[in-house]
Amino acid sequence: MKHPRRSGQVITRGERKHLVRIYLGRDGDGGRHYFNHTVHGSKRDAEQYLREALTRKDLGLPLEFSYDTLAAFLKRWLDGAAAQRLRPHSLNLYRETIDRYIIPKIGNRQLSLIGPGDLQDFCHWLVSKVGLGPRTVRTVFTILSGAFSQATKWNYIRKNPVADVQLPQIRRREMLAMSGEEAGRFLEAAILDPYYVFFAFLLETGSRPSEALGLKWADVDRVASTVTIQRGLHWSRDRTAWHLSPPKTPKSVRTIPLRPTGMLLLAECRRVQNAERLKAEEWKNHGFVFTQPDGRPLSPQVVRLHFKRALKAAGLKAEYRLYDLRHSMATLLAGSGINPKVVAERLGHSNINTTLEVYTHVTPGMQREASELLEKVLYGETGTP
């Protein structure tokens, strides 16, 4: 007759030293998973600890009670597990978000005592008191979920409390795209702006603003008339520091051919930069294509200000974002009949569905062209059935 497997046991490891082992089940690969804890004392002490731990397990409580505050745990998590898997830009975003929103409100709460109700109240506070939008609230809770998930793996808690929190729904924002006529008006209005070449580069290459900010002269091949996108530049929230990071995916590393006009604009950019370099008291030589007058990379906030001014001068709606220049490029190419795979490669997408679903905005003009084509196919050139 088989005896049921014991869910816990005490193993003597030495004089007044005992290992308490509790069977937790099997992992995804079929291997046995145990909770282990060393008790320094008598065997009776170890057996008492085992009974209490099994009771906590039956109640769904953490096996090993933790007195850590959420703030202390988040610091340990960020410095350890999170730092091992996050890119520098993401890690900085996590730190800034934690310091700005999580620590001030619930950082002093005991980790093992935080439940779904507490986090639901925290969510309500972020929306009603702080005024955060759904997307930012979800970013905060994505970070919390990652931290609590790690806490379960370290046996500080039995269950991730974020799983039972109702978060605000995100309404998908319609992407905006300039028509060919609007893009021409925009560039004409911005031609005397110091950031004109930056705007034109975004429209021609479809690169992300962060990728253009991180472009270096070493990435420009004047012989082949190409630029290679292989990094992004990001500024801290307080705008005092910047860092470089690899693109989002391996597919984002890409080489884009430029037409003669694009290469001439980059050459003019180089001429202006060399003149600024001679005038600067101290030149910060980082090798960037687009720089401030002292060689430092451009500030996105300043670029956006000039972008809005150019929009106003061109008589275009203020809702356009700098990022929409990328979207405009994709839409213009799609409207011209360029193969979506070519557009996806230019954008650096690893999945062509992303290009089709997000970046190729279908305009009324494109629908009219589709109707005209079908008319010719179905009814002939005369349009008579």
N, C-alpha and C positions, 0 to 999 in steps of 0.2 A: 504494500500500500504506500502510495506516494504521500509525503507530507508537504503541506503548502510551504512555499518559499517564505522564509522569515523576511519581513520588511525592514528589519534593523538588527544589528548585532554589536556586541562589545568585544574588541580584540585587544588583549593585553600586549603592550609594546615594551614594557619594562616596569621597574619598581615605581608605583604610583604614576603610571603613564598608560593611558588606554585610548584606543581609537574607536570612536563611535561611527559606524557606517550604516547608512540608510539607503535602501534600494529605491530609486526614483522611476525606474522603467527603462525602456530602450530608446535610443536616439534614432534619427532618420536612417542610419546605416545598419541598424539592428544591434548595435553594441549596447551593453549594459551601462547605465548611468547611475552613479552613486553620489550621495552627499557624505563628506568625511569631516570629522571634527575630533581634535585631540583634547582629552580631558586630563588634566594633571591633578591627581587625587586618587582616592580609593576606587575599587571596582564598583562599590555601591554608588559613589558619586557619578560614575560614568553611566550606570544603569538608570539613575534618576534623570540624568540629562537626556538619555535615549527616550525614556517615557514621555518627557515634556516635549521633546522634539517631534515625536510621533503624534502627540496630541495636536501640536501646532499644524502638522502636516494634514491631519484629518479635518481641521477647521479651515484649511486653505490659507494659513498664515505662514510667514517666512520661517524656515527651519532654524535659522540663526538670527536672532533678534539684533537689528542694527540700530545704534543710537546716532549714526551719522545724520547730519542735516542734509537737505537736498543740495545746498550750496557746496558743502564739502565733497559730496559724492560727484557732483557735476565737474568739479575741478579735477578730481582723480580720473574721471572718465575722459575728459578732454585731453589731459596730459598723457593718458595711456592709450586705451583702446581706440578712441576717436582719432587721435593724432596719427595712428598707424594706417588708417584707411581713407582719411579725408585729404583732398587736395588743399594746399595752403589757403587758397581763396575761400573755400568752403569752411575750413577750420576757423578762419578769422570771422566769417559771417556767424558761425555758431557762437563764438566767444562774445561778439558784440550783441547778439540777440539775447543771450543768457544774461549778460550784465545789464542790459537795458530794460528787459521786461520780466524775466523770471526771478532773478535774485531779489529785487526790491519787494516783490509781493509775496512769494512763497519760499524764498531761499532759506529762511530760518526754520522751516517746518522739518520735522523728523521724517527721513526718507521712508521708513517702513510703515509710517502711519498715514501717508498720503493716499487717499482713495479716489475713485471716480467722481464722487460728489464734490470733493475739494477742487479737483481739476475743472469740473463743470462750472463751479463758481469763478474760478480763475479765468476761464474762457469768457464768461459773461462780463467780467471786469475789463478784460482787454477790449471787448467790443463797445460796452456802454460807457466806460470811464476813460479809457485811453484813446478810444476812437479808431482802433485798428480795423482795416478792411479784412474780408474773408481770407484773402491770399496770405497776408502777413500773419494772421492768427494761425492758419494751417502750417506756416513755416515754423512758428513757435512750437506747435504741438508735434511736428515732425521731429524736432530736436529732442523734445521731452520723451517721445516714444522711443527714440534710439537709446536715450540714456536709461530709461526704465527697462527696456529690453535687455540691456547689458546687466542691469541690477538683478534680473531674474537668473541670468546665466551665472552670476557670482553668488547666487543663493541669498541675496539680501532681501528679496521679496519673492512671493510665489507667483504673482500675476501682474502683467503690465496694466496699470489702471487707465492708461490713455485709450485702451481698446473700447472702453464703455462710455467715452465722452462724445457727445453730439457736437460736431463742429459746424460752423456756418458754411453754406454752400457757396461755391465760386461760380459766378456768372461769367461765362467765357466772353471775353472782350473781342469784338470784331476787329480784325486787323485792318489797318488803313493802308492804302496804296495810292501814290500819285499816278495820274495818267501821264502819257508821254508829253502832252502839252504843259501840264502842271510842273513836271520835272524840269522842262526847258525854262519855264518862267522862274522857277526857284533858282536854278543855276545862274540865270541872267541877273536876278536881283542880288545874288551873293557874290558876283564876280569881283567886287572890290573888297570883300570881307577877308580878313587875314586867314580865315579857316576855309576859304573857298576850295582849295585843293583837297582838304580833308573830306568835305561834303561830296565833291565829285568822285573821289576815290570810293566812298561808300556806295554811291549810286552805280558806279561801273563794275565794282567787284562783288557787291552784295555781302561784304564782310561785316561781321559784328563790330560795333563801335570799339569794344575792348580789344578786338583783333587788330584793328587799324591803329589804335593807340600803341600797341605793342610791336608794330612793324619796325624793323631795323633796316638800315641801308644794305646790310649783308644779305637781306632777303630779296633785294631787287637785282635782277639780272638784266643789265642794259643791252647785252648782246642778243639774248633770246626774247627780250621785251616781256618779261614775266615777273610776277611777285609771288613769293611763297608765304603762306599764312601758317605759322607754326607756334604761336603763343598768344596769350591775352594779357593785357595789363589792367590791373584793378587797384582802385584807391580805397583806403579805409573810410569808414563812415564819417570820421571827423576831418577827412581830407588832409591829413598830415603825413601820411605814409602811403607808399604804393609797392606792389609786388607783381612779379610775372608768374604765370601758371600755364601749364600745357593746355591745348584746346580741349573742348568737352569730350570728344571721341577721337580715336585714331583717324577716322575719316575726315575730321576737321582739318587735319594737316593736308594742305592742298596747294597746288601751283596754278595760278590764274594768269592767262595771257592778257596783255594790255594792248590796246590799239595805239597808234602813234600819238594821238592827242593825250592819252593818259600818261605815256612816257614823257612827253614834253612838259606836262604839269608837274610830274615828279622832279624833272630836271630844274624847273623854275623854283620848286620848293627847296631843292638842294642849294641853288644860288642864293636865295634869301637867307637860308640857314647859315651859310658860310659868311655872309655879310654880318649877321647877328653875332656869330662866333667871334669875329674880329672886334666888334664893339663891346662885347661882354667883358666885365671885369674878371669874372671867373666862370668858365664854361664847364658845365656838368656833362662830360662826354659819356653818354650811355649808348650812343649809336642809333638813336631813334630817328625815324623819318619825320614824324610830326612832333615838334617840341615847343616849349616856351622859349622866350628870348635868351634864357641862360642855359638851354640844353636839357632842362628837365622835361619829362613827358607832359603832354597836355592834360589839363584838368577837365574832366567830363562836364562839370557844372558850368565852366566858362564856355565850353563848346556849345552846350545846349542853349545858353543865353544868346549866343550869336545865331544859332539855328532858328530860334524863335523870331529874332529880328529879321532874318532873311525871309521867313515865312510871311511876316507882316508886310514887308516891302513888296513881296510878290503877290499879295492879295490872296494868300492861301489860308485855309482854316488852321487855327492855332492848335487843334487837336492832334496834328501830326507830331510824332515823336522822332527823335534822331534814329531810333531803331527802324522806323518805317521806311527809311531810305533803302534798307536791305530788302524789306518786303516789296517795295516798289520795283526794285530791279528784277526780282523773281516774277512779279506780275507782268511786267513789260515783256520779259522774255517769253513767258507762257502765252501772252496775247499775240506774240509774233510767230507762234507755231514752233518754237524751239522744243525739242524733245525734253520731257520732264526729267529724264535721267541726267541730261546735261546740266539742267538747272540745279538738280540735287547735288551734283558734284561741285558746281561752282559755289553753292551755299555751304558745302561741307557736311551734308546730311548722310548718315549711315543708312537711313531707311527712306526710300523714295515716297512712301506714304505720308511721311511728315511734310514733305514738299507739297504734295498734292492737297493735303487736308488743311494745312495751315498757311502756306505762303503764296499759293497761286490763287489770288482773289479773282473770282469770276465777275467781270464787269458787264453791264448791259450791252456794251458794244460787242463783247465776245459772244454773247448769246445771239445777237443779231447776225453776226457772221456765221454762227452755227446754223441758224435758220436758213440763211441764204444758200449755204452749202447743201443742206438737205433738199431745198427746193430744186436746185440744179440736178441733184442725183435722182430725185423722185419724179420730177415733172419736165426735166430738160431745160435748156437755156431760156425758152420762152416763158416758163412758169405756168403753162396751161396744162391741166390734167388731161 
